[in-house]
Amino acid sequence: MALIDLAIIAAFVVHAAAAGVRNRRAASRSLDDYFLAGRSLRGWQAGLSMAATQFAADTPLLVTGLIATAGIFALWQLWIYAVAFLLMGFALSGGWRRAGVLTDAELTELRYGGRPAAVLRAVKAVYFGTVLNCTVLAWVLLAAATIAGPFLRWDEWLPAGLFAPVVDLVTWIGVPLALGQAGGPGVWTTTASNLISLVLLLAVVASYSATGGLRGVVATDIVQIGVMLAGTAAFAWIVAAEAGGPWAITERIREQFAGGGPGGIRPDEILAFTPDRARNAAPALLGMLGLLWLIQLNADGSGYLAQRTMACRSDRDARTAAVVFTATQVVLRSLLWLPLGLGLLVLFPPDPSLAPGLLQADREASYVRGMAELLPPGVKGLMLTGMLAAIASTVDTHLNWGASYWTHDIYGRFVCRAWRGVEPDQRALVRVARLASVAILAVALLIMTRLTSINQAWQTSLLMGAGMGMVLVLRWIWWRVTAWAEIAAAGVSLMAAPALMVLLGDDRQAERLLIVAALATAGALAAILLGPREDPGRLATFYRRARPLGFWGPVAAEAGDAPDDGPRRLARAAGATAACALSMFCVLVGAGSWLTAAPPPVWFPWPAAWSALLLLTGAALIPLWIRLGMRGGSKPK
């Protein structure tokens, strides 16, 4: 790496550390300031922060692998989440804000009553804050090791007397941190170098995340998303130019893979946006894609998306955050990654002899290889800084969010109030939060050593959470949902997922997801219809505070509201969600099809007209979703 590349990275490190120092005093006042930035974020700030977190350095590697092995259509697994993001913004964000809670685990004891609610809160705090959170962190750290390896060569920069003990340590531990190199030559040298890079990166992230709280996280996220997008745009431009231009990439794909690409995939299947052109678009896959946004674990925004929503200063800001996030995450980011994924497939053809699992990992690693071999000095530093910023943004969010469960729910609610019978001091809780961040990192590092592929970890996490989404959305819009319904859905998911991973192979992931979702939803409905009802007083308290949309007839009437007002508000929010999602999908597919010269659907065989029609439709829908979803709620409170 050139001196200018190292200077760009150093500037990023200085900015990140300074953000934590600047916000330390404000973050130390209370948990509300530490975890929710005093509920003062503007919509665009929260939206860009969410986009920076989900930009994640692991995602471009995942996208590169999916395009090569399953085609562009496989990216609908990522794009369909736009529906959930927008539903959260237009229908649920107001309820999240008005509930006044710090975590989604705390919401369970506001929404439900009695011992089941307390048990559910504890289980969620442990599962979200430790199991799920640390697993996601682990695959992000795996991506960090993959990215850092070719660039940060500490074995070449450090004296042998300093580097050799690190090699001895990792050799003694016996766990390689070099994706795809297990057992290969130089694996322990690479592992030692990657370990040093990870430790330094995590030290920087922990410094501003633990000291500055959410304010420090958001301040760095906004700069990080700019660096990420600029670096990715430069990388895409260089890859496209190296391949002869965007449309030349398409021609070369048709030539190079005329006889079949990775796993036998045909050129039109690689380029397809629509199911009639896609590879293996079976009914089970289409059903899974259509429902994935609803059955996944964060369907109502639970987690760090809800955290950013609750940190907004007004309902309108929360809706703006969802729109900014979705546009950046689904549309802009994808349009930069499409030529990258296709161009890297052309410039670094895959080895057809690799097994499917190794092929996925090889294609994921081609993204890093492209950075190392194609980017000139300066651009390489910008891109590497963008990737490190993406890692930092994801890690800082998961540290801050995970620590909120450990601190507010586990320590504050159960250790202090329930067990010791004392009210925790706010400043003491902030100290616990900072220690929790370090503990979460340690657990994530242990999990990381057991992963072999980013896609493997992602698919496993999807399956373990499938089935929870439906009941999480229903609890906001239907008064009959009880704590037992959530417990039943979670229990069925956690029992069914491991069994299906044994009974059905990875090539039947769509079927596994649908089966888990169906079983979990059936379990939840059985608990609702056959189990005890929620305490009316608890429901009334929740309704008066959160003012949720939907079917709250008897509860709304008791609170003095018109019973038909909730369904009417829900219909308006659903209309805004559908119109905005369709608008963004039209722009994405229209611009993406033009950019990649993708084949149009079989029933509309005019490529230029197809792109133009989609772009015009996307633009025409904008006034509709603005009118339906963006009015009112602009006053900060």
C-alpha positions as CSV (number, residue, x, y, z in Angstrom):
1,M,0.0,0.0,0.0
2,A,1.2,3.5,-0.8
3,L,1.6,6.3,1.7
4,I,-1.5,8.1,0.6
5,D,-3.6,5.0,1.2
6,L,-2.3,4.7,4.8
7,A,-2.9,8.5,5.3
8,I,-6.6,8.1,4.3
9,I,-7.0,5.2,6.7
10,A,-5.3,7.2,9.5
11,A,-7.6,10.2,8.9
12,F,-10.6,7.9,9.3
13,V,-9.3,6.5,12.6
14,V,-8.7,10.0,13.9
15,H,-12.2,11.2,13.0
16,A,-13.8,8.1,14.6
17,A,-11.9,8.5,17.9
18,A,-12.6,12.2,18.0
19,A,-16.4,11.6,17.6
20,G,-16.4,9.4,20.7
21,V,-14.5,12.0,22.7
22,R,-16.8,14.8,21.6
23,N,-19.9,13.0,22.7
24,R,-18.6,11.4,25.8
25,R,-20.1,13.9,28.3
26,A,-23.6,13.9,26.7
27,A,-23.6,10.1,26.5
28,S,-22.7,9.7,30.2
29,R,-25.8,11.6,31.5
30,S,-28.2,8.7,31.3
31,L,-29.1,5.5,29.5
32,D,-31.5,7.5,27.3
33,D,-28.6,9.7,26.2
34,Y,-26.2,6.8,25.8
35,F,-28.4,4.4,23.8
36,L,-30.9,6.8,22.1
37,A,-28.9,10.0,21.7
38,G,-31.5,11.8,23.9
39,R,-34.2,11.1,21.3
40,S,-32.8,14.0,19.3
41,L,-31.9,12.6,15.8
42,R,-33.2,14.1,12.6
43,G,-34.7,11.8,10.1
44,W,-31.9,11.9,7.5
45,Q,-29.3,11.3,10.3
46,A,-31.1,8.2,11.6
47,G,-31.7,6.9,8.0
48,L,-28.1,7.3,6.9
49,S,-26.9,5.7,10.2
50,M,-29.1,2.6,9.5
51,A,-27.9,2.5,5.9
52,A,-24.2,2.7,7.1
53,T,-24.8,-0.2,9.5
54,Q,-26.5,-2.4,6.9
55,F,-23.9,-1.5,4.2
56,A,-21.6,-3.8,6.2
57,A,-18.3,-5.0,4.6
58,D,-19.6,-8.5,4.5
59,T,-22.6,-7.6,2.3
60,P,-20.7,-6.8,-1.0
61,L,-18.8,-10.1,-0.6
62,L,-22.1,-11.9,-0.1
63,V,-23.6,-10.1,-3.2
64,T,-20.6,-10.9,-5.3
65,G,-21.0,-14.6,-4.4
66,L,-24.8,-14.6,-5.0
67,I,-24.5,-13.0,-8.5
68,A,-21.9,-15.5,-9.6
69,T,-23.6,-18.6,-8.3
70,A,-27.4,-17.8,-8.5
71,G,-27.7,-14.7,-10.6
72,I,-29.0,-11.1,-10.0
73,F,-32.5,-12.5,-9.2
74,A,-31.1,-14.0,-6.0
75,L,-30.6,-10.5,-4.7
76,W,-34.3,-10.3,-4.1
77,Q,-33.5,-12.1,-0.9
78,L,-32.0,-8.7,0.2
79,W,-34.2,-6.3,-1.7
80,I,-37.5,-7.6,-0.4
81,Y,-36.6,-6.3,3.0
82,A,-37.5,-2.9,1.7
83,V,-41.1,-3.7,2.4
84,A,-40.3,-4.4,6.1
85,F,-38.2,-1.2,6.4
86,L,-41.0,0.9,4.9
87,L,-43.7,-0.8,7.0
88,M,-41.7,0.1,10.1
89,G,-41.5,3.7,9.0
90,F,-45.1,4.3,7.8
91,A,-47.0,2.0,10.2
92,L,-45.0,1.2,13.3
93,S,-42.5,4.0,13.9
94,G,-44.9,6.2,15.7
95,G,-45.8,3.4,18.1
96,W,-42.2,2.6,18.7
97,R,-41.5,6.3,19.6
98,R,-44.6,6.9,21.7
99,A,-44.0,3.7,23.7
100,G,-41.0,5.4,25.3
101,V,-39.0,2.2,25.8
102,L,-35.3,1.8,25.5
103,T,-35.2,-1.7,23.9
104,D,-37.6,-3.9,22.1
105,A,-37.2,-6.4,24.9
106,E,-38.6,-3.8,27.3
107,L,-41.6,-3.4,25.0
108,T,-42.8,-6.9,25.9
109,E,-43.5,-5.8,29.5
110,L,-45.4,-2.7,28.3
111,R,-47.4,-4.7,25.8
112,Y,-48.0,-7.8,27.9
113,G,-48.4,-8.4,31.7
114,G,-47.5,-11.0,34.3
115,R,-44.8,-13.6,34.5
116,P,-44.9,-14.6,30.8
117,A,-44.0,-11.0,29.8
118,A,-41.0,-11.0,32.3
119,V,-39.8,-14.4,31.0
120,L,-40.2,-13.2,27.4
121,R,-38.2,-10.0,28.1
122,A,-35.4,-12.0,29.7
123,V,-35.3,-14.5,26.8
124,K,-35.3,-11.7,24.2
125,A,-32.6,-9.8,26.0
126,V,-30.3,-12.9,26.0
127,Y,-31.2,-14.1,22.5
128,F,-31.1,-10.8,20.7
129,G,-28.3,-9.3,22.8
130,T,-26.0,-12.3,22.8
131,V,-26.9,-15.2,20.5
132,L,-28.2,-13.3,17.4
133,N,-26.1,-10.1,18.0
134,C,-22.8,-12.0,18.4
135,T,-23.5,-14.3,15.4
136,V,-24.0,-11.3,13.2
137,L,-20.9,-9.6,14.6
138,A,-19.0,-12.8,14.0
139,W,-19.7,-12.9,10.3
140,V,-18.9,-9.2,10.0
141,L,-15.5,-9.9,11.7
142,L,-15.0,-12.8,9.3
143,A,-15.4,-10.4,6.4
144,A,-13.0,-8.0,8.1
145,A,-10.3,-10.7,8.3
146,T,-10.9,-11.5,4.6
147,I,-10.6,-7.8,3.6
148,A,-7.7,-6.9,5.8
149,G,-5.5,-9.8,4.7
150,P,-4.2,-8.7,1.3
151,F,-3.7,-5.0,2.4
152,L,-2.6,-4.8,6.0
153,R,0.5,-7.0,5.9
154,W,1.9,-6.7,9.4
155,D,4.3,-9.6,8.7
156,E,6.1,-7.2,6.3
157,W,5.8,-4.1,8.4
158,L,6.6,-5.3,12.0
159,P,10.0,-6.4,13.2
160,A,10.3,-10.2,13.4
161,G,10.7,-10.0,17.2
162,L,7.3,-8.4,17.5
163,F,5.4,-10.4,14.9
164,A,6.8,-13.9,15.7
165,P,5.1,-14.1,19.2
166,V,1.7,-13.4,17.6
167,V,2.3,-16.2,15.1
168,D,3.3,-18.5,17.9
169,L,0.1,-17.5,19.8
170,V,-2.3,-18.2,16.9
171,T,-0.5,-21.5,16.0
172,W,-1.0,-22.6,19.6
173,I,-4.6,-21.6,19.6
174,G,-5.0,-23.5,16.3
175,V,-7.9,-21.5,14.8
176,P,-7.2,-19.9,11.4
177,L,-8.6,-16.5,10.6
178,A,-8.0,-16.8,6.9
179,L,-11.1,-17.5,4.9
180,G,-10.5,-20.3,2.4
181,Q,-6.9,-20.9,3.5
182,A,-7.4,-23.5,6.3
183,G,-4.4,-25.8,6.2
184,G,-2.8,-23.9,3.3
185,P,0.7,-22.5,3.2
186,G,1.3,-19.4,5.3
187,V,-2.1,-19.7,7.0
188,W,-0.7,-18.9,10.5
189,T,1.2,-15.9,9.2
190,T,-2.0,-14.6,7.5
191,T,-3.9,-15.4,10.7
192,A,-1.5,-13.5,12.9
193,S,-1.6,-10.5,10.5
194,N,-5.4,-10.5,10.4
195,L,-5.6,-10.8,14.2
196,I,-3.5,-7.7,14.6
197,S,-5.7,-5.8,12.1
198,L,-8.9,-6.9,13.9
199,V,-7.6,-6.0,17.4
200,L,-6.6,-2.5,16.2
201,L,-9.9,-1.9,14.3
202,L,-11.9,-3.1,17.3
203,A,-10.0,-1.0,19.7
204,V,-10.9,2.1,17.6
205,V,-14.5,1.1,17.3
206,A,-14.8,0.3,21.0
207,S,-13.2,3.6,21.9
208,Y,-15.9,5.8,20.2
209,S,-18.8,3.4,20.6
210,A,-18.3,2.8,24.3
211,T,-17.5,6.4,25.1
212,G,-19.8,8.4,22.8
213,G,-22.8,6.2,22.9
214,L,-25.3,6.4,20.0
215,R,-24.4,10.1,19.3
216,G,-20.8,9.0,18.6
217,V,-22.0,6.0,16.5
218,V,-24.3,8.2,14.4
219,A,-21.7,10.9,13.9
220,T,-19.2,8.4,12.5
221,D,-21.9,6.6,10.5
222,I,-22.8,9.6,8.5
223,V,-19.2,10.2,7.4
224,Q,-18.7,6.4,6.9
225,I,-21.6,6.0,4.6
226,G,-20.2,8.8,2.4
227,V,-16.8,7.2,2.3
228,M,-18.3,3.8,1.5
229,L,-20.5,5.1,-1.4
230,A,-17.6,7.1,-2.9
231,G,-15.2,4.2,-2.6
232,T,-17.7,1.8,-4.1
233,A,-18.5,4.1,-6.9
234,A,-14.8,4.5,-7.8
235,F,-14.3,0.7,-7.6
236,A,-17.3,0.1,-9.8
237,W,-16.1,2.6,-12.4
238,I,-12.6,1.0,-12.5
239,V,-13.9,-2.5,-12.8
240,A,-16.3,-1.5,-15.6
241,A,-13.5,0.3,-17.4
242,E,-11.2,-2.7,-17.0
243,A,-13.9,-5.0,-18.5
244,G,-14.5,-2.6,-21.4
245,G,-17.6,-0.7,-20.1
246,P,-20.9,-1.7,-18.4
247,W,-22.4,-3.1,-21.6
248,A,-19.2,-4.9,-22.6
249,I,-19.4,-6.8,-19.3
250,T,-22.7,-8.2,-20.4
251,E,-21.3,-9.2,-23.8
252,R,-18.3,-10.9,-22.1
253,I,-20.6,-12.8,-19.7
254,R,-22.5,-14.2,-22.7
255,E,-19.3,-15.2,-24.4
256,Q,-17.4,-16.6,-21.4
257,F,-20.3,-18.5,-20.0
258,A,-22.1,-19.6,-23.1
259,G,-21.6,-23.2,-22.1
260,G,-22.6,-22.5,-18.5
261,G,-21.1,-20.6,-15.6
262,P,-20.5,-21.6,-12.0
263,G,-22.7,-24.6,-11.3
264,G,-24.0,-24.6,-14.9
265,I,-25.8,-21.2,-14.7
266,R,-26.5,-19.7,-18.1
267,P,-25.8,-16.0,-19.1
268,D,-29.5,-15.0,-19.1
269,E,-29.9,-16.5,-15.7
270,I,-26.9,-14.6,-14.3
271,L,-28.4,-11.3,-15.7
272,A,-32.1,-11.9,-14.9
273,F,-34.1,-9.6,-12.6
274,T,-37.4,-11.4,-13.1
275,P,-38.4,-14.9,-12.1
276,D,-39.3,-16.1,-15.7
277,R,-35.7,-15.6,-16.7
278,A,-34.1,-16.7,-13.4
279,R,-32.5,-19.9,-12.4
280,N,-34.5,-22.4,-10.5
281,A,-37.3,-20.0,-9.7
282,A,-39.5,-22.7,-8.2
283,P,-42.8,-21.9,-6.5
284,A,-41.2,-22.5,-3.1
285,L,-38.5,-19.9,-3.8
286,L,-41.0,-17.3,-5.1
287,G,-43.2,-17.9,-2.0
288,M,-40.2,-17.5,0.3
289,L,-39.1,-14.2,-1.5
290,G,-42.7,-12.9,-1.2
291,L,-42.9,-13.6,2.5
292,L,-39.3,-13.2,3.6
293,W,-39.9,-9.5,4.7
294,L,-42.7,-10.6,7.0
295,I,-41.4,-13.9,8.5
296,Q,-37.9,-12.6,9.3
297,L,-36.9,-11.7,12.9
298,N,-36.9,-7.9,12.4
299,A,-40.2,-7.6,10.5
300,D,-41.5,-4.9,12.8
301,G,-38.0,-3.2,13.1
302,S,-37.1,-5.0,16.3
303,G,-33.4,-4.4,17.0
304,Y,-31.1,-1.6,16.0
305,L,-33.7,-0.3,13.4
306,A,-36.2,0.3,16.2
307,Q,-33.4,1.8,18.3
308,R,-32.7,4.4,15.5
309,T,-36.5,5.0,15.1
310,M,-36.9,5.6,18.9
311,A,-34.0,8.0,18.8
312,C,-35.7,10.3,16.2
313,R,-37.1,13.6,17.5
314,S,-40.5,13.3,15.9
315,D,-42.8,10.8,14.1
316,R,-42.2,12.5,10.7
317,D,-38.4,12.2,11.3
318,A,-38.9,8.5,12.0
319,R,-40.8,8.1,8.7
320,T,-38.1,10.1,6.8
321,A,-35.5,7.9,8.3
322,A,-37.1,4.8,6.9
323,V,-37.4,6.3,3.4
324,V,-33.8,7.6,3.4
325,F,-32.6,4.2,4.7
326,T,-34.5,2.2,2.1
327,A,-33.5,4.4,-0.8
328,T,-29.8,4.3,0.2
329,Q,-29.8,0.6,1.2
330,V,-31.9,-1.0,-1.5
331,V,-31.6,1.3,-4.6
332,L,-28.4,3.3,-4.5
333,R,-26.2,0.6,-2.9
334,S,-27.4,-2.1,-5.3
335,L,-26.9,0.0,-8.4
336,L,-23.3,0.3,-7.5
337,W,-22.8,-3.3,-6.7
338,L,-24.4,-4.8,-9.8
339,P,-21.6,-3.8,-12.3
340,L,-19.1,-4.7,-9.6
341,G,-20.4,-8.3,-9.1
342,L,-20.7,-8.9,-12.9
343,G,-17.4,-7.3,-13.7
344,L,-15.5,-9.3,-11.1
345,L,-17.1,-12.5,-12.5
346,V,-15.6,-11.6,-15.9
347,L,-12.2,-10.4,-14.8
348,F,-11.6,-13.2,-12.3
349,P,-13.4,-16.3,-13.7
350,P,-14.3,-19.0,-11.2
351,D,-12.6,-22.4,-10.9
352,P,-15.3,-24.8,-12.1
353,S,-13.8,-27.7,-10.1
354,L,-14.6,-26.1,-6.8
355,A,-17.4,-27.6,-4.6
356,P,-20.5,-25.4,-4.1
357,G,-19.5,-24.3,-0.6
358,L,-15.9,-23.4,-1.7
359,L,-17.2,-21.8,-4.9
360,Q,-19.3,-19.4,-2.8
361,A,-16.3,-18.5,-0.6
362,D,-14.1,-18.1,-3.7
363,R,-16.5,-15.7,-5.3
364,E,-16.9,-13.7,-2.0
365,A,-13.1,-13.4,-1.9
366,S,-12.9,-12.2,-5.5
367,Y,-14.2,-8.8,-4.3
368,V,-11.1,-8.3,-2.1
369,R,-8.9,-9.6,-4.9
370,G,-10.3,-7.0,-7.2
371,M,-9.5,-4.3,-4.7
372,A,-6.0,-5.5,-4.3
373,E,-5.2,-6.0,-8.0
374,L,-7.2,-3.3,-9.9
375,L,-7.2,-0.2,-7.7
376,P,-4.5,2.5,-8.0
377,P,-3.0,4.3,-5.0
378,G,-5.4,6.7,-3.4
379,V,-8.4,4.9,-4.7
380,K,-7.2,1.8,-3.0
381,G,-6.9,3.7,0.3
382,L,-10.4,5.2,-0.2
383,M,-11.9,1.9,-0.9
384,L,-10.2,0.1,1.9
385,T,-11.2,2.9,4.3
386,G,-14.7,2.5,3.0
387,M,-14.7,-1.2,3.8
388,L,-13.1,-0.7,7.2
389,A,-15.7,2.1,7.8
390,A,-18.4,-0.4,6.8
391,I,-17.1,-2.9,9.3
392,A,-16.8,-0.2,12.0
393,S,-20.3,1.0,11.4
394,T,-21.8,-2.5,11.8
395,V,-19.6,-3.3,14.8
396,D,-20.3,-0.1,16.6
397,T,-24.1,-0.5,16.1
398,H,-24.1,-4.1,17.3
399,L,-22.0,-3.2,20.3
400,N,-24.2,-0.3,21.3
401,W,-27.4,-2.2,20.6
402,G,-26.3,-5.4,22.3
403,A,-25.1,-3.6,25.3
404,S,-28.5,-2.0,25.7
405,Y,-30.0,-5.4,26.4
406,W,-27.3,-6.5,28.8
407,T,-27.5,-3.2,30.7
408,H,-31.2,-2.1,30.6
409,D,-32.9,-5.5,30.5
410,I,-30.6,-8.0,32.1
411,Y,-28.7,-5.9,34.7
412,G,-31.2,-3.1,35.3
413,R,-34.5,-5.0,35.2
414,F,-33.5,-8.5,36.6
415,V,-30.3,-8.1,38.5
416,C,-30.9,-4.8,40.2
417,R,-34.7,-4.5,40.5
418,A,-35.9,-8.1,40.6
419,W,-33.0,-9.8,42.4
420,R,-31.3,-7.1,44.6
421,G,-34.4,-4.9,45.0
422,V,-32.6,-1.6,44.3
423,E,-33.0,1.1,41.7
424,P,-29.8,1.2,39.5
425,D,-27.9,4.4,39.3
426,Q,-27.9,5.9,35.7
427,R,-24.1,6.6,35.6
428,A,-23.4,3.1,37.0
429,L,-25.6,1.7,34.2
430,V,-23.5,3.6,31.6
431,R,-20.4,2.0,33.1
432,V,-22.0,-1.4,32.8
433,A,-22.9,-0.7,29.2
434,R,-19.3,0.1,28.4
435,L,-18.1,-3.2,30.0
436,A,-20.9,-5.1,28.2
437,S,-19.5,-3.9,24.8
438,V,-16.2,-5.5,25.5
439,A,-17.8,-8.8,26.6
440,I,-20.0,-8.9,23.4
441,L,-16.8,-8.5,21.3
442,A,-15.2,-11.4,23.0
443,V,-18.1,-13.7,22.4
444,A,-18.4,-12.7,18.7
445,L,-14.7,-13.4,18.2
446,L,-15.2,-16.9,19.5
447,I,-18.1,-17.6,17.2
448,M,-16.2,-16.1,14.2
449,T,-13.6,-18.9,14.5
450,R,-16.2,-21.5,13.6
451,L,-17.5,-19.9,10.4
452,T,-16.4,-20.9,6.9
453,S,-18.6,-18.7,4.7
454,I,-20.5,-15.4,5.2
455,N,-23.4,-16.9,3.2
456,Q,-23.5,-19.9,5.5
457,A,-23.9,-17.8,8.6
458,W,-26.5,-15.5,7.0
459,Q,-28.6,-18.4,5.8
460,T,-28.5,-20.1,9.3
461,S,-29.5,-16.9,11.1
462,L,-32.4,-16.5,8.6
463,L,-33.7,-20.0,9.4
464,M,-33.4,-19.6,13.2
465,G,-35.5,-16.4,13.1
466,A,-38.1,-17.5,10.5
467,G,-41.6,-17.4,11.8
468,M,-41.1,-14.7,14.5
469,G,-41.8,-11.8,12.1
470,M,-45.6,-12.4,11.7
471,V,-46.4,-12.4,15.4
472,L,-44.1,-9.3,16.0
473,V,-46.1,-7.3,13.4
474,L,-49.4,-8.6,14.7
475,R,-48.7,-7.5,18.3
476,W,-48.8,-3.9,17.0
477,I,-52.0,-4.2,15.0
478,W,-54.2,-6.8,16.9
479,W,-55.1,-6.6,20.5
480,R,-55.6,-10.4,20.8
481,V,-51.9,-11.2,20.5
482,T,-50.4,-12.4,23.9
483,A,-47.0,-13.1,25.4
484,W,-47.7,-16.8,25.0
485,A,-48.1,-16.3,21.2
486,E,-44.5,-14.9,21.0
487,I,-43.2,-17.6,23.2
488,A,-44.9,-20.3,21.1
489,A,-43.5,-18.8,17.8
490,A,-40.0,-18.6,19.2
491,G,-40.1,-22.1,20.7
492,V,-41.4,-23.7,17.5
493,S,-38.8,-21.8,15.4
494,L,-35.9,-22.9,17.6
495,M,-37.0,-26.5,17.6
496,A,-38.0,-26.8,13.9
497,A,-34.9,-25.1,12.4
498,P,-32.2,-27.5,13.6
499,A,-34.4,-30.5,12.6
500,L,-34.9,-29.1,9.1
501,M,-31.2,-28.3,8.7
502,V,-30.6,-32.0,9.1
503,L,-33.6,-33.3,7.1
504,L,-33.4,-30.8,4.1
505,G,-30.2,-29.8,2.4
506,D,-28.9,-26.3,1.8
507,D,-30.3,-26.4,-1.7
508,R,-33.8,-26.5,-0.2
509,Q,-33.4,-23.4,2.0
510,A,-36.6,-21.8,0.6
511,E,-38.6,-24.8,1.7
512,R,-37.0,-24.8,5.1
513,L,-37.9,-21.2,5.7
514,L,-41.5,-21.6,4.6
515,I,-41.9,-24.7,6.8
516,V,-40.5,-23.0,9.9
517,A,-42.6,-19.9,9.2
518,A,-45.8,-21.9,8.8
519,L,-45.2,-24.0,11.9
520,A,-44.2,-21.0,14.1
521,T,-47.2,-18.9,12.9
522,A,-49.6,-21.9,13.5
523,G,-48.1,-22.2,17.0
524,A,-48.6,-18.5,17.7
525,L,-52.3,-18.5,16.4
526,A,-53.0,-21.6,18.6
527,A,-51.7,-19.8,21.6
528,I,-53.8,-16.7,20.8
529,L,-57.0,-18.7,20.2
530,L,-56.7,-21.3,22.9
531,G,-54.5,-19.6,25.5
532,P,-55.5,-17.0,28.1
533,R,-56.2,-13.5,27.0
534,E,-54.1,-10.5,28.0
535,D,-55.1,-8.4,31.0
536,P,-57.4,-5.6,29.8
537,G,-55.7,-3.0,32.0
538,R,-52.4,-3.8,30.5
539,L,-53.7,-3.5,27.0
540,A,-55.3,-0.1,27.9
541,T,-52.1,1.2,29.3
542,F,-50.2,0.1,26.2
543,Y,-52.8,1.6,23.8
544,R,-53.0,5.0,25.6
545,R,-49.2,5.3,25.5
546,A,-48.3,3.9,22.0
547,R,-51.5,4.7,20.1
548,P,-50.9,1.8,17.7
549,L,-52.7,1.4,14.3
550,G,-55.0,-1.5,13.4
551,F,-57.5,-3.7,15.1
552,W,-57.8,-2.5,18.7
553,G,-61.6,-2.0,18.7
554,P,-62.6,-2.8,22.3
555,V,-59.4,-1.4,23.7
556,A,-59.7,1.8,21.6
557,A,-63.4,2.2,22.7
558,E,-62.3,2.0,26.4
559,A,-59.7,4.7,25.7
560,G,-62.4,6.9,24.1
561,D,-61.3,6.5,20.5
562,A,-63.5,5.5,17.5
563,P,-63.1,1.7,17.0
564,D,-62.8,2.2,13.2
565,D,-60.0,4.8,13.4
566,G,-57.3,2.2,13.8
567,P,-58.1,0.1,10.7
568,R,-58.4,3.3,8.7
569,R,-55.0,4.6,9.8
570,L,-53.5,1.1,9.1
571,A,-55.0,1.1,5.6
572,R,-53.4,4.5,4.9
573,A,-50.0,3.3,6.2
574,A,-50.2,0.1,4.2
575,G,-51.0,2.0,1.1
576,A,-48.0,4.3,1.6
577,T,-45.8,1.2,2.3
578,A,-47.0,-0.5,-0.9
579,A,-46.7,2.6,-3.1
580,C,-43.2,3.5,-1.8
581,A,-41.9,-0.1,-2.1
582,L,-43.2,-0.4,-5.6
583,S,-41.7,2.9,-6.5
584,M,-38.3,1.9,-5.3
585,F,-38.4,-1.5,-6.9
586,C,-39.4,0.0,-10.2
587,V,-36.5,2.4,-10.1
588,L,-34.1,-0.3,-9.0
589,V,-35.1,-2.8,-11.7
590,G,-35.5,-0.2,-14.4
591,A,-32.1,1.5,-13.8
592,G,-30.4,-1.9,-13.1
593,S,-31.7,-3.5,-16.2
594,W,-30.5,-0.6,-18.3
595,L,-27.1,-0.6,-16.6
596,T,-26.5,-4.3,-17.0
597,A,-28.3,-4.8,-20.3
598,A,-30.4,-7.5,-18.5
599,P,-33.0,-9.4,-20.5
600,P,-36.6,-8.1,-20.0
601,P,-39.4,-10.5,-19.0
602,V,-40.5,-13.0,-21.6
603,W,-43.9,-11.4,-21.9
604,F,-42.4,-7.9,-22.6
605,P,-39.5,-8.5,-25.0
606,W,-38.4,-4.8,-25.5
607,P,-35.5,-4.0,-23.2
608,A,-35.4,-0.2,-23.7
609,A,-39.2,0.1,-23.3
610,W,-39.1,-2.1,-20.2
611,S,-36.5,0.1,-18.4
612,A,-38.3,3.3,-19.4
613,L,-41.7,2.0,-18.3
614,L,-40.3,1.0,-14.9
615,L,-38.5,4.3,-14.3
616,L,-41.6,6.3,-15.3
617,T,-43.8,4.2,-13.0
618,G,-41.4,4.6,-10.1
619,A,-41.4,8.4,-10.5
620,A,-45.2,8.6,-10.9
621,L,-45.7,6.8,-7.6
622,I,-43.6,9.3,-5.6
623,P,-46.4,11.9,-5.0
624,L,-48.8,9.1,-4.0
625,W,-46.7,7.7,-1.2
626,I,-45.7,11.2,0.0
627,R,-49.4,12.2,0.3
628,L,-50.3,8.9,2.1
629,G,-47.4,8.5,4.4
630,M,-45.5,11.8,5.1
631,R,-48.2,14.1,6.4
632,G,-48.3,15.1,10.0
633,G,-46.1,14.3,13.0
634,S,-43.4,16.9,12.3
635,K,-43.3,18.4,15.7
636,P,-40.4,17.2,17.8
637,K,-41.5,15.7,21.1
